């Protein structure tokens, strides 16, 4: 399929590109009790892959793949499988995070018809962010300026304060879900990319960036550690609501599909017990007990 590549803007044969990196979908399938994926917007249908579209040419796809490989091998797998929460990184992390924020922006922009119903301020800010992220990813500029990238590890929650009123699937949301969105409040605009146990937040405009230094990804090298992290106050509320939305849609699954899920789990009890999906469910069970089954 020959068309204009969304990144380099050259007319080339386009590849099917994943908005959330392919390795994430493979890991979710591999570590699932059932071996399948489900899109919450089509809960009654099993899926083999996560969202993708004809977006990038082969050269740009390879560019993104190189940063994805570094993140997968040096942060994602060590964090999830080895509980290694402190990681030294180099310039690949800023590139990886910026590539996710750029893909999130492109996906939501296309899904919402170029934000035609949004304010002039919002559209101007989004267009500037897209241009700056694109130039940074292509190596045309070596600074992100105001479009900082922030990374937040989302490990399991064991004893949340009752005042937070978290839903009974909060650990499954943090540890197993994916999601992308563009968030805005007042004049703040963020690019939200949710991976299993990681949140990447790209700033478009923010009055809080000076207080978020601990989560900011350095351009050249740095150390990522889950301490002293500050995020926009409404972000936890947003994630709480997304977890609730997933819970509500999960409850609409048909009896036939429920039986398939149960059968897949019971047919291989050893795999189920060792799966990351079962582990996440048990984290929720330890907090909410039988409420997780309602």
N, C-alpha and C positions, 0 to 999 in steps of 0.2 A: 504494500500500500504506500504509494508515493505521495507525500504531502509536505507541508512545512513543519520541520521539527520545532517543538514549542520552546526549546532551550536555545539552540544555535541559530534558529530561524532560516536554515538552509533547506532547500527542496531536496529531500532524500527519502529513501524507503524507510518507513516508520516501523518500529518494533512495538509489540504489546508490552507496555511498561507498567509496573506495579506502583501504585501510589503509596502503599505501605510495602516496604521491601519484601521480596519473595521469601527470603530466609525466615521471616517472621511467620508467614503462613505455613511453611514446612515444619517449623518448630511447633506451632500450635497443633498441627495434625499428628506429628510424631508423639507429642506428650499428652494427647487427648485419650480419654478412656475408650472412646468410640472409633477414633481414627478419622473422624470427619469434621468439617467446619460447617457452621451455620451463620447466615447473615440474619441479623435480628429483624431486618425489614422483610424477610421472607423465611420466617422461622420454620415452616413446614417443609423446607427443601434442603437436603444435604448439598454441600458444595465441596469442590475439590481445590478451589483456589480463592484468593482474596482479590479485591477490586483492581482492575487494570484496564488500560485503554491504549490506543495507538497515539503515543505522546512524543517519544524520542526517537532519533535516528540511532543507528548502531554505535556510532562514536560516542554520543552523549550517554547512551545506555551503559557502555563500558566505563565511562568516567564515573558514573554513579555507583556502578558495581564495585569499583575498587575501594571506595569509601565504605560501602556497605560491608564488604569483607572484613575490613579493619575493625569496624564497630562490632560485628558479629563475633569475631574471634577474640577481641581484646576487652570487650565490655559486656555484651549481651549474654554470651554463654557462660563466662566466668561468674557473672552476677547471678544468673538463674540456677546454674548447676553446682557452682562451687561456693556460693554465698560470699564471693569476693567483692566487697563493696567499695574498695578504694582502688582507683585505676589511674595510672599515668597515661597521658595521651599527647599526641602531637597534632599537626595541622589538619589531619584527616577528620578529627571529630567536628571541628567547626564546619568543614565542607559537608560532612554527612548530615549534620543537623540543619544546615542551610538548605540542603537538597530536599529534606523532608518538608521544611517550612514552605519552600517554593512549590513543591508538588501539592501540598495542602491548599495553598493559595489558588493554584491553577484549577484543582478539582472543584473547590467550592465556588470559584468564579464562574466556571463553566456550568455547574449545576444550577446556579442562581442567575443565569442569563446576564453575566458581566455586572452583577449588582446594580442593575438599572433602577431599582426601587430605593437604593440607598442615597444618602446625602452626598452632595458634591465634595464635602470634606473627606468623607469615607472613601469615595472612589479615587480622589486625588492621592490619598495616603496609600491605598492599596496599589495603585499603578506605580508609584515611586518605589514601594517595597519590592514589587515584582522586578522592576528594572535593576535595582541595586543587588538583589539576590542573584538574578541572572548573570550580571556582570561579575559578581564575586565567584560564582560557580564556574564561569568560563575563563577565569583568570585575568579578566580585563581590569579588575581593581583588587587590591589586596587588603581592603578594610571593609567591614560591614557597617561602619558608622553607627547610626541609631538602631540598625536592624539586628541587634544582638540576638544570639541564640542561647537559650537556657535549658539545662537538663536537670530533671528531678527524678531520682530513683523512687519507685513506689513499692516498697517491700510490704510484707504482710502486716496487718493490724491485729494486735492481740487483745488489747484492753482499751478500746476507744471510750472517751468520756460520753456518758449518756446524753449530755446536752447537745452533742453533734447530731443525734437522731439518725444515725447511719442506717441504710437499708441492709437487709440480711444477706445480700450478695456482694457486699462491698469488697471483700477480698477477691472474689472471682472477677469482679470488675477491674480491680487494680492489677491482678496477676495474670489474667487471661484475655482481657478484651483489647480491641483496637478501635480507633476512632480518629476522625479528622474534622476540624471545624475552624471557622474564623469567628472570634469572640470580640465583642465590643461593649464598652461601658463608658459613658461620658465621652471623653476624647481618647480613651485607651483602646487600642486594637491589638489583638494577639492572634498568632497563627498556632493552633492547637493540634498537636500530633501525638496520639496516645498509642504506645506500644505495650505489650505485656511487661509490667514492672518498670516502665520508663515513660516519662512524659517529656516531650520536647516542646518548648514554648518559644516561638519566634516573635520578637517585638516588632510591631509596625509603628506604634506610638504608645508611650507609657509615661506616667508621672511617678512610677514606682521603681524604675530601672536602677536608680542609685542605691536602693535598699536591697536589690536582688543580686548583689555582687557575688555571693557565695555559689550561686547556681550558674553564673555566666560562663560560657565556654570561651576559653582563650583562643586567639587566632593561631598561635604558633605552638604552644605546649602548656600543659598544666596538669593538675591532679583533680580528679572527680571524687568527691566524698559526700556521703549523705549527712551533713551536719550544718547547722546554722542557716538552713535554707528558708527563704522568704518567697512566698508567691502571692499574687493578687488575692485579696480576701474572698472575692466571689467565686474564685476558681474551684475551691472545695465544694461550694454549693452547686456549681455546674456539674462537677463529677458525681456528686450525690444524686442529682436529678437524672443524669445519664444512666447511672446504675439502677435507679428506680424504673426508668423507661425500659431497660433491658429486662428487668424482673417482670414487669407487666406484660411485655410481649412474649417472654418465655412462657408465661402462664396461659397464653392463647394457643400453645402447641396442640395439635390434634391428638386424639387418643392413639391413632395409628402410629404417629411419629414418636409419641411417648413410649409405646411398646417397642419400637425399633431401638430407641436409645437404651431402654432397660435390657433388652435382649443382648445388645452389643456389649454392655457392661458385664452381664452375668455369664456370657459365653467365654469370657477370658478374665476370670477374677484376679489372677496374678497381675495381668497388665493393668487392669482397672486400679488395683491397690497401689501400684507403683507409678501411676500417671500423675502428672502435674495438675490435671483438672480435678482429680479426687483430692489431692493435697490442698488445693485452694478451697474446695468445698469444706474440708475438715477445719480449715482455719475459720471459716464462717460458722461452722457447727459449734466450735469451741466457744464462740461468743454468743450466738443466738439460739443454740440448741435446735429443737424441732421446728422452730419458726422458719428455718431455711426451706422446709418442705411445703410451706403454705403458698 
